């Protein structure tokens, strides 16, 4: 039966918060949960005067840059345009529905007046790097390969097609056995690309459970290869 969606719902009045519009797994939520950006105030306090008009929050200026480079936006002008309509970006910046977003030239002026010829962004980078390093050890796993290879590490599991193009990837603690990851990787590939014709993997994946899973999957699209690589938390 043919149905039509009525666009009159565009005018529907809703009681909703900005927080409700940002998906729980959105990257900006993960960044906000992992990094306390208030350390920036101490880094920039000597760059601001005690008199004059109130400035734009320096944390917002840094977060704008983070949005631009994290999400591959080509310019600050375009970043500001995206913030105007992207509720996740507004949430990350601490802006409400109706808060005015700064003009794109504001960042350039602040950079020229306060941040140019300083190591501010380098300090911010290393501070975030240290925060990430400190938090990696509860999340990594103790990886043991032989008597000499024992360390806290991550395991990077990858599915690629016959041409070497990555079709799916999962990062786990280093003590997660490779064979446990084939099934979720295959499901990830099927969801994003389609069913493969065959699965090629090394001996670590040769288990009865994996064989049974592959037979039940009834694969029908290009083959791919699985590999895993271990990474130290400090890499």
KAKA-V846220 format. One record per residue. N is the residue number from 1. SS is DSSP state (2 for helix, 1 for strand, 0 for the rest). PSI is psi as a letter, one per 30 degrees, with the letter a starting at -180 (999 if undefined). BURIAL is I if it has 24 or more other ideal C-beta (glycine too) atoms within 12 Angstrom, else O. Layout:
BEGIN
n=N ss=SS psi=PSI burial=BURIAL
n=N ss=SS psi=PSI burial=BURIAL
END
This chain:
BEGIN
n=1 ss=0 psi=k burial=O
n=2 ss=0 psi=k burial=O
n=3 ss=0 psi=l burial=O
n=4 ss=0 psi=k burial=O
n=5 ss=0 psi=k burial=O
n=6 ss=0 psi=j burial=O
n=7 ss=2 psi=f burial=O
n=8 ss=2 psi=f burial=O
n=9 ss=2 psi=f burial=O
n=10 ss=2 psi=f burial=O
n=11 ss=2 psi=g burial=O
n=12 ss=0 psi=k burial=O
n=13 ss=0 psi=k burial=O
n=14 ss=0 psi=k burial=O
n=15 ss=0 psi=j burial=O
n=16 ss=0 psi=l burial=O
n=17 ss=0 psi=l burial=O
n=18 ss=2 psi=e burial=O
n=19 ss=2 psi=e burial=O
n=20 ss=2 psi=f burial=O
n=21 ss=2 psi=f burial=O
n=22 ss=0 psi=j burial=I
n=23 ss=0 psi=k burial=O
n=24 ss=0 psi=f burial=O
n=25 ss=0 psi=g burial=O
n=26 ss=0 psi=k burial=O
n=27 ss=2 psi=e burial=O
n=28 ss=2 psi=e burial=I
n=29 ss=2 psi=e burial=O
n=30 ss=2 psi=e burial=O
n=31 ss=2 psi=e burial=I
n=32 ss=2 psi=e burial=I
n=33 ss=2 psi=f burial=O
n=34 ss=2 psi=f burial=O
n=35 ss=0 psi=k burial=I
n=36 ss=0 psi=j burial=O
n=37 ss=0 psi=f burial=I
n=38 ss=0 psi=f burial=O
n=39 ss=2 psi=f burial=O
n=40 ss=2 psi=e burial=I
n=41 ss=2 psi=e burial=O
n=42 ss=2 psi=e burial=O
n=43 ss=2 psi=f burial=I
n=44 ss=2 psi=f burial=I
n=45 ss=2 psi=e burial=O
n=46 ss=2 psi=f burial=O
n=47 ss=2 psi=f burial=I
n=48 ss=0 psi=k burial=O
n=49 ss=0 psi=l burial=O
n=50 ss=0 psi=f burial=O
n=51 ss=0 psi=l burial=O
n=52 ss=0 psi=a burial=O
n=53 ss=0 psi=k burial=O
n=54 ss=0 psi=k burial=O
n=55 ss=0 psi=l burial=O
n=56 ss=0 psi=k burial=I
n=57 ss=0 psi=k burial=O
n=58 ss=2 psi=f burial=I
n=59 ss=2 psi=e burial=I
n=60 ss=2 psi=e burial=I
n=61 ss=2 psi=e burial=I
n=62 ss=2 psi=e burial=I
n=63 ss=2 psi=e burial=I
n=64 ss=2 psi=e burial=I
n=65 ss=2 psi=e burial=I
n=66 ss=2 psi=e burial=I
n=67 ss=2 psi=e burial=I
n=68 ss=2 psi=e burial=I
n=69 ss=2 psi=e burial=O
n=70 ss=2 psi=e burial=O
n=71 ss=0 psi=g burial=O
n=72 ss=0 psi=h burial=O
n=73 ss=0 psi=k burial=O
n=74 ss=0 psi=f burial=O
n=75 ss=0 psi=l burial=O
n=76 ss=2 psi=e burial=I
n=77 ss=2 psi=e burial=O
n=78 ss=2 psi=e burial=O
n=79 ss=2 psi=e burial=I
n=80 ss=2 psi=e burial=I
n=81 ss=2 psi=e burial=O
n=82 ss=2 psi=e burial=I
n=83 ss=2 psi=e burial=I
n=84 ss=2 psi=e burial=O
n=85 ss=2 psi=f burial=O
n=86 ss=0 psi=j burial=I
n=87 ss=2 psi=e burial=I
n=88 ss=2 psi=e burial=I
n=89 ss=2 psi=e burial=I
n=90 ss=2 psi=e burial=I
n=91 ss=2 psi=e burial=I
n=92 ss=2 psi=e burial=I
n=93 ss=2 psi=f burial=I
n=94 ss=0 psi=g burial=O
n=95 ss=0 psi=k burial=I
n=96 ss=0 psi=a burial=O
n=97 ss=0 psi=e burial=O
n=98 ss=0 psi=g burial=O
n=99 ss=0 psi=k burial=O
n=100 ss=0 psi=k burial=O
n=101 ss=0 psi=k burial=I
n=102 ss=0 psi=l burial=I
n=103 ss=0 psi=k burial=O
n=104 ss=2 psi=f burial=I
n=105 ss=2 psi=f burial=O
n=106 ss=2 psi=e burial=I
n=107 ss=2 psi=e burial=I
n=108 ss=2 psi=e burial=O
n=109 ss=2 psi=e burial=O
n=110 ss=2 psi=e burial=I
n=111 ss=2 psi=e burial=I
n=112 ss=2 psi=e burial=O
n=113 ss=2 psi=e burial=O
n=114 ss=2 psi=e burial=I
n=115 ss=2 psi=f burial=I
n=116 ss=0 psi=k burial=O
n=117 ss=0 psi=g burial=O
n=118 ss=0 psi=l burial=O
n=119 ss=0 psi=g burial=O
n=120 ss=2 psi=e burial=I
n=121 ss=2 psi=e burial=I
n=122 ss=2 psi=e burial=O
n=123 ss=2 psi=e burial=O
n=124 ss=2 psi=e burial=I
n=125 ss=2 psi=e burial=O
n=126 ss=2 psi=e burial=O
n=127 ss=2 psi=e burial=I
n=128 ss=2 psi=e burial=I
n=129 ss=2 psi=e burial=O
n=130 ss=2 psi=e burial=O
n=131 ss=2 psi=e burial=O
n=132 ss=2 psi=e burial=O
n=133 ss=2 psi=e burial=O
n=134 ss=2 psi=f burial=O
n=135 ss=2 psi=f burial=O
n=136 ss=2 psi=e burial=I
n=137 ss=2 psi=e burial=O
n=138 ss=2 psi=f burial=O
n=139 ss=2 psi=f burial=O
n=140 ss=0 psi=l burial=I
n=141 ss=1 psi=l burial=I
n=142 ss=1 psi=j burial=O
n=143 ss=1 psi=k burial=I
n=144 ss=1 psi=j burial=O
n=145 ss=0 psi=e burial=O
n=146 ss=0 psi=a burial=O
n=147 ss=0 psi=f burial=O
n=148 ss=0 psi=f burial=O
n=149 ss=0 psi=j burial=O
n=150 ss=1 psi=j burial=O
n=151 ss=1 psi=l burial=I
n=152 ss=1 psi=k burial=I
n=153 ss=1 psi=l burial=I
n=154 ss=1 psi=l burial=I
n=155 ss=1 psi=k burial=I
n=156 ss=1 psi=j burial=I
n=157 ss=1 psi=k burial=I
n=158 ss=1 psi=k burial=I
n=159 ss=1 psi=k burial=I
n=160 ss=1 psi=l burial=I
n=161 ss=1 psi=a burial=I
n=162 ss=0 psi=f burial=O
n=163 ss=0 psi=g burial=O
n=164 ss=0 psi=g burial=O
n=165 ss=0 psi=k burial=O
n=166 ss=1 psi=k burial=O
n=167 ss=1 psi=f burial=I
n=168 ss=1 psi=l burial=I
n=169 ss=1 psi=k burial=I
n=170 ss=1 psi=k burial=I
n=171 ss=1 psi=k burial=I
n=172 ss=1 psi=l burial=I
n=173 ss=1 psi=l burial=I
n=174 ss=0 psi=f burial=I
n=175 ss=0 psi=g burial=O
n=176 ss=0 psi=k burial=I
n=177 ss=0 psi=k burial=O
n=178 ss=2 psi=e burial=I
n=179 ss=2 psi=f burial=I
n=180 ss=2 psi=f burial=O
n=181 ss=2 psi=f burial=I
n=182 ss=2 psi=e burial=I
n=183 ss=2 psi=e burial=I
n=184 ss=2 psi=e burial=I
n=185 ss=2 psi=e burial=I
n=186 ss=2 psi=e burial=I
n=187 ss=2 psi=e burial=O
n=188 ss=2 psi=e burial=I
n=189 ss=2 psi=e burial=I
n=190 ss=2 psi=e burial=I
n=191 ss=2 psi=e burial=O
n=192 ss=2 psi=e burial=O
n=193 ss=0 psi=e burial=I
n=194 ss=0 psi=l burial=O
n=195 ss=0 psi=k burial=O
n=196 ss=0 psi=l burial=I
n=197 ss=0 psi=e burial=O
n=198 ss=0 psi=l burial=O
n=199 ss=1 psi=k burial=I
n=200 ss=1 psi=k burial=O
n=201 ss=0 psi=l burial=I
n=202 ss=0 psi=a burial=O
n=203 ss=2 psi=f burial=O
n=204 ss=2 psi=f burial=O
n=205 ss=2 psi=g burial=I
n=206 ss=0 psi=i burial=O
n=207 ss=0 psi=l burial=O
n=208 ss=2 psi=e burial=O
n=209 ss=2 psi=e burial=O
n=210 ss=2 psi=e burial=I
n=211 ss=2 psi=e burial=O
n=212 ss=2 psi=e burial=O
n=213 ss=2 psi=e burial=I
n=214 ss=2 psi=e burial=I
n=215 ss=2 psi=e burial=O
n=216 ss=2 psi=f burial=O
n=217 ss=2 psi=f burial=I
n=218 ss=0 psi=i burial=O
n=219 ss=0 psi=k burial=O
n=220 ss=0 psi=g burial=O
n=221 ss=0 psi=a burial=O
n=222 ss=0 psi=k burial=O
n=223 ss=0 psi=l burial=I
n=224 ss=1 psi=l burial=I
n=225 ss=1 psi=k burial=I
n=226 ss=1 psi=k burial=I
n=227 ss=1 psi=l burial=I
n=228 ss=1 psi=k burial=I
n=229 ss=1 psi=k burial=O
n=230 ss=1 psi=k burial=I
n=231 ss=1 psi=k burial=O
n=232 ss=1 psi=k burial=O
n=233 ss=0 psi=f burial=I
n=234 ss=0 psi=f burial=O
n=235 ss=0 psi=999 burial=O
END
